[in-house]
Amino acid sequence: MSVLSWIEFEATEKRKGTVKLKGGYNVLLQGRPESTVRLMPEPSVLYLPLRSKRFAFSELSVKEGEYVNAGDILARDPDNFGVPLLAPRGGKVRLEKVPGHIVIEDAAKVQEHADMAEEELLHLEQEMGAGGIKRYKLVTLGAWEFFYDAYTGAVPDPLGTPQAIIVSIASLEPFVARGDAQLRNRLLNFTRGLEQLQSLLEYQPIYLVMPDVESEFVNLLRNHIRGYAWVKIVEIPLRYPHDHVAILARRLGLKRSNGPIWAVRTEGVLATDRALTLTKPCLIRIVSIGGIGVNSPAHLNVMPGYPIKMIKERYVFEPAARLINGGILTGEPLGAEALGLDTECRGLTVLPELEDREFLGFIRPGWDRSCYAGCFLSSLRVKFHERFTTGMRGEGRPCISCSFCEDVCPAGIMPHLIHKYLYRDLIEEVDMARVDLCVECGLCSFVCPSKIDLRQQFIDAKALIEQEKQELRKEQERQEKEREEQAATKSVEEKDA
């Protein structure tokens, strides 16, 4: 099988608009959040982290002790087009109370305020017209933080023009906020958001990714979208991680070299509607809380900075539990220093901490746990949702070349081969094996019987390769500049002679 065989676009004849994808694996775990959205009590204090996965809000816009209104800009990320950190509630600002956080005391739910400069709007209208004002609103009102570059995951340039926009309502990783929960009673807002996105484009398409299933909700959405000729529906099977936008972009034939591809999920389209249709700041988030350490897993209506302690007191019943920011396969553990939800949080996963070592766990018969190889007794059962903890079922062991990781890989690479190259420090071979195609879905690590953390190895390898390439580019630029200087010096000497 060719490493790049997945690049070619494949469409099934069975249903128009359905793309055929390889790899993937559904992880069935207990603690799946319900689709209902629950309101949380209003907090009296908010703890807004200054850092999240993509953002670092280092440029402060407020002072210690200052009173702010909901929607006011607290800080900006200067390295990401000035994306702002907005005040979700009014209150008194404390900058030094908690390291790495902006604290809002005496938080109160008041009328939201759109913190936009009138002179900036007038300037944009003169220079760029209505389109420039819309893009300015998307950034200033907090909607732009929901946009991604499909291939890199970075924040795209709000003034750029994409070759296409991929909108995905599918969210297949356990346990992150699902599209159906966020769209409940908000289909009108969603379709208006799509119309606003289309107004930013000229002839570029919008691909709407939705599950290839028959249900009342999905059929209702199809009927809503049917009249939009500029929306191309792409249906995918409910198999993780077929909703990953980088995989979809490749399958749709959208090449990186042809320009940026914007990617946005359900919450981003709803935020676009709020910012451009209503001119209101995007302050509320729908996040999930799931896992077997949770009492009644659900979706929560909260805001950035919401105290994690209040969520734990209400939903987490395990005395020893590990909190993960995000899903079970790609989320990152939350340390004790994290007091509030960051702006990019899509869900909290709660797992019981395994305090006692599981003796010879890798050879237990496993009636109550799944096994990708089908060698546990559980293979005799019908599909079931497993009770998952932080235990790794035994110690890490050497790679046995079982190829399970290759079977589930949606990118068409060979993780076990790349792992062996990394073990021998063969970085050039790792690059040639196309580790850059890894979408960091975590399936290779999950199915690995040797419990090798392949995902983290590949993340580190990609960073190392990119660093070496940057150093090589800098060295080439230095040598080119040196040659130009030598040529200029030689020319002057020849003239003087």
N, C-alpha and C positions, 0 to 999 in steps of 0.2 A: 504494500500500500504506500503510495507517495505521501510524503509529509505535507505537501501542499494540495492534496486532492480535494480538500474541503472548500477551496477558494471558488470553484466553479459553481454557478447558480443552478439549483435543481428545483423544479416545480413538479409536484405530483399532478397526475391527470385526474385524480379522484375529486379534488376540489380546487377550483381556481383561487389563487392567492395563498394557498398553503405551501410552505417551504419544507423541504425534507432536510432534517438535521441529524447528525450522527452523535453517538455517545450519549451522555447524560444518565442520570440515575435518580430515582425518587427516594428520598430518605424519609421513612415513615416513623415519626416520633410522637410520643404522647405530649400533650400540652399545647396543641394547636389552638391559637386564639380564635374566638368566635367572631363572626362578621359584624356583630352589633358594636356600636361605638358608645362608650360610656363617658359621661362628664365627670371630671375630677373636681374636688373642692377648690375654691379660689385660694391660692397661697398668700401668706402675708409677706413672705420674703422670696425673692428669685435669685438664683445663683447662675449667672450666664458665663459659661466657659469661653475664654478668649481664643481657644484652639479647638478645631475639629479635624476631621480627616483631611480636608482640602484647604481649610481656611485658617489664617492666623491674623486676628484682628488687633494689630499692633499700633494702629494710628488712632489714638483716642480723640473723641469729639466732645467729651464731657469732663467736668471737674469734680473733685471730691465734695460731697455734700450738696451737689446740684439737684434740683427737682426736675424731673422729666415727665413728659406725657407719653402715653402709649403711641408707638410709631416713630418716636424721636430716634435719631441716629446716635448710638453710643460710641461706636468705633467703626473703623474701616479696615479692609485688607488691601494694602497698597500694591501687593503683588498679584492680586486677582481683580483688576479693573475697578478697584474701590468698592467692592461688594460690602454693604454695611451690615453691622450688627444692630438690630432694632430693639427698642425697649418694648417688650410684650405688654407691660402694664405701666401705669404711672407710679411714681414714687421717688424716694431719695436715693441718690447714687452713692455707693461706697466702693472706692477703688482699692483700698488697702486692707480690707477686712479679711478676704480669703485670697491666697495666692492663685494667680491664673484665672480669676473670675472678676466680673463686674457684678456687684451685689446691688439689688434694688430692694430697699427696705420700705415698709408701709405700703406694699404694693396694692394698688387699687384698680378695679376695672372701670375705666373711664372711656369717654369717646375717643376713638382713634384719631391720630393726627398724621397727615401725610407730610413728612419733613422734606419739602422740595423748595428749592430756591427759584423764585419767579424770574429773576434775571437770567438764570441758567436756561429756563424754559424758553424765554424770548430769544436767547442766542441760538438755541438748538433749532427753533422754528425757522429762523432766518437762514441758518447754515444747512440744515438737513431736512427741514419740513416735518410733516406729521410722523414719518417713520423714525426720525431721530428722537422725537419726543416720546414715542412709544418705547423705544429701547432704553431711554433715560429712566422712564417710569419702572420698567422691569428691574433695573438695577437698584434704583433708589427705594422702591417699595418692597424690596426683599424677595422678588420672584426669581431673580437671576441665579440665586444659589441652588435652585432646583435643576439647572441646566448642566449638561455634561458634554464633553467631546466623546463621541461613541467609541473611538479607538483608544484614547489615552485616559479617559475618565476625568481629565482636567476641566477647569472652567473655560468655556469658549469665549472668544472675543464678542461682546455684545454688539459691536459695530460691524462685525464681519457678516458675510453672506454664505450660508451653508449650501452645500450641494443637495442636501435633503435633511428632513427632520424625522427621527424615529420616535414615535410616541408609544409607550408600552403601558397597558393596563394590567399586564400579567406580572405577578410577583411570586416566584416559585420557591424561593429559599425559606426553609423553616428557621426562624419565626419572625418575619418582618411584616410590616403593614401591607395588607393586600388591597388591590385595586377595587374589588367589589365592595369592601367595607367603606372605602373612601368615596365611592361613587353613589352610595345609597342616598336617594332623594336629592342627588345633585347632578343628574344627567344634563339638565339645561345649562348649568354652569360649565360642565365639561365641553359641551358642544360650542358654547360661546367662546371658551378658551381656545378650542381648535380654530375657530374663525379668526380670532385675534392672531394666532400664530401664522395662519395663512396670509394675513394682511401684511406680515413682515417679509414675505417672499415675493418673487416674481413668477417664475415658472418652475421652481423647485418643488418636488413632491413631498407630501407628508405620508409616511407609512405608519398606519395604526396597527399595533401588534396586539392581538387578542387570542384567547384560548380557542382551540379547535374542538369545542364542545357544544352540545345542544342543551341549553338551560333557559329558563324564563328571563333571567337577567341578561345573558349574552345576546339572546334574540332581540330583546328590547333595545340593547345598544346598537346591534346591527341595523335595526329599523331606523334609529335616530341618525345614523351615519350614511344611510343608503343614498340620500340626496346630495351628498357632497362628492362631486366628481373629482375634486382635487385630493381626496383622501384615498389612499390605496390600502385596503385591508389586507393584513398579513396574518394568517392563522397558524398557530404553533401548537404542538401537542403539549399537554400538561406534564412536562418532564424537565426537571431541573438539569442544567441551567439554560434551557433553550430560550429563556427570556433575556439572556445577556445581549446587550446592544452591540457589542463588538462582533459576536458570532453572527448576529442578524445582519449587520452591515456587510460582512464578508459574503454571506449567502445571497444577499440582494445585489451583489456586484458593485457596491459602493466603495471605490478604491480611495485609499488615504491620499494618494497623489493628486486627486481631483478636487481637493479642498476639504474643509471641515464638515463633519456630520454632527448636527446637534441631536442629543438624546434627552428625552424628558419623560418622566413617569407621570402617573395619574395626578399626584399631588402638585406637580409642576404645571400641568394644564389648568388645574383649578386655581393655582396661584396667579397664573397669567390672566385668567378671567377677572380675578379680584383686583389685580393691579391696573389692567387696561380698561376694563368695562366699568368698574366702580371707583377707580382711583383711590383704593384703600391699601394700607400696608398689610403684608402677609405675616400675621403674628401667631396663628394657630397651627398646630401640627396634629395629625392623626398617627399615633405610634401604637405598636402592638406590645403586649407583654405576654410571653409564653414560656413554655418549659414545664417540667414536672415539679419544679419548686414553686409553682404559682397556684394560688387559690382562684379558680374561675378565670382562666386565660381569656383575654379580650383585647379590643382596640380602645384606646383612650384618647379623649379630646383634651390636649394639654398645650403648653406653649414652651418655647426654649427657656431654659433656666428653671423649669419646674423642679422642685426639690425631689431628688431620688429617694430620700428618706421617707417622704410622704407616700410615694408609690410602694415602697417596700412594706411599710406598716399596713397598707391596705390590701396588698396582693400577695406578698411573699410570706409563706408560712414556714419554710425551711430555716432553722436557726443557723446552719452552716451552708451558705449558698454562694455560688459565683455568679456575678452579674456580667453579662456580655452586651456590649453596645452593638446591636445588629443581629444578624442571623446566626444559626448554629455553625455554619461552615465558613463564613467570612468575617464574622464579628470579632471585635477586640475586647478583652477583659477590661472592666471598669475598675480602676483602683480606688482606694479609700479617699484619694484627693479629689475625685470627681463628685461634686455635690449637686449639680444640676444637669439637666438634659442639654446636650449641645444642639446647635442649629440644624445639624444633618442627621440627627437620630431618627431612625425609622422603626426602631423596635428594641425592646429589652428581652434578652433570653436569660432565664434563671435556671441554673443547674445545681443539684445537690453536690456539695463538695465531698469527694470520696476520701474519708479520713483514714480508713484502714486499707492496707494493701490487699489486693485480691490475689491470693496465693495460686499460682499456676492458672491464672485466669484465661490464658490463651488456649488451654486444652479442655476447659469445661465444656460439657455437652451443649449448653446454650439453648435450652428450650424456650427461654424468655427473651432472647436477643437475636438480632438478625445477623446474617453472614453472607457477604456478597458471593463467596465461593460455594455456598449451599452445602457446606459440610457440617453445620450444626443440626441438631435435632429440629430446630425451628423450621428447617426446609420442608418438613412434613406437615407444617401447619399452613392454613390459608394466610394471606397477607395480614399482618397485624402491626399496630403502632407500638414501637419499643419504648421502654422506660430508660432514658439516656442520662448518664451522670458524667462527671468530669474524669472518671477512670478511663484509662486507655487499654484495658483488657490485657494487661501484661506489659513487659518491658519492650523497648525498641530492639529490633533485630536486623541483620543484614538483608538486603534485597534478595528475593528468591526468583526474580524474573518470571513472575506469574502472569504478567501482562494485564492484570485487572485494571491498573491505572490507565493503560492505553485503551481498554474497552470503553471506559466511561468518559474519557477525555473528549470534550466537545470541539476542541480546536484541532484535532487530528495529529497531535504530536505524540512522541513516545516518552512519557515521563521517566520510565525506568532507565532508558538509555541516557537521558540527560543527567539523571542522578548519578549514574556510573561515571560519566564524564566529570561531573563536579567532584566526585570522590577522588578523582585522579588529577584535579586542578587543570583540566583541559578546557580552558575557557573559550578558545577559538572553536573547538568542536561543539561546545554548548551553544555558541552563537549560530553556528551552521545548522544545528539541529532545531533552530527556530524557537528557542525558549521565549522569544519576544511575542509569540502568538498565544502564550498562556494567558487566560483571562482570570486566573486566580480564583476559580470557583471552589476549590478545596475538595473536589470529589476524589482526586487521586490520593490525597492523604486519608480520606474517610474509608476508602475500600482497601487500602494497603494492609495486608495481613501482617506485615513487619512493623507497622505503625511508624513509618518514616514520615516526617513532616515535609513532604515534597513541596507543598504550596509555599511554605516559608523559604525553602531552599531556592525556589524559582524566583520569588520576589527579590531575594538578596542577589541572585545571579543577574537578573535584569538590571538592577541598580548598579552593580559592579561593571557590567558591560557598557552601560550608558556612560558611566563615569570615565571609563577608559577611552570611549569614542570621543567624548568631549575633550579629554586631555590630548588625544591625537589631533583633533581639529585645531586646538589652540597651538600645538607645536607646528602644524602645517602653516597656520597663519603667521606664526613667528618667523618661520623659515622664509616664507614668501616676502614678508616685510623686510627681512634682512637682505634677501636677494635684490629687492627694489632699491634699498639704500646703497648697496654695493654698486649697483648699476648706475645710480645717480652720481655717486662719488667718482666712479670711473669716467663718466661723461664729462664731469667738471675738470678732472685732471687732463683729459684729452684736449679740451678747449684751451686750458692754460698752457699746454705744451705747444 
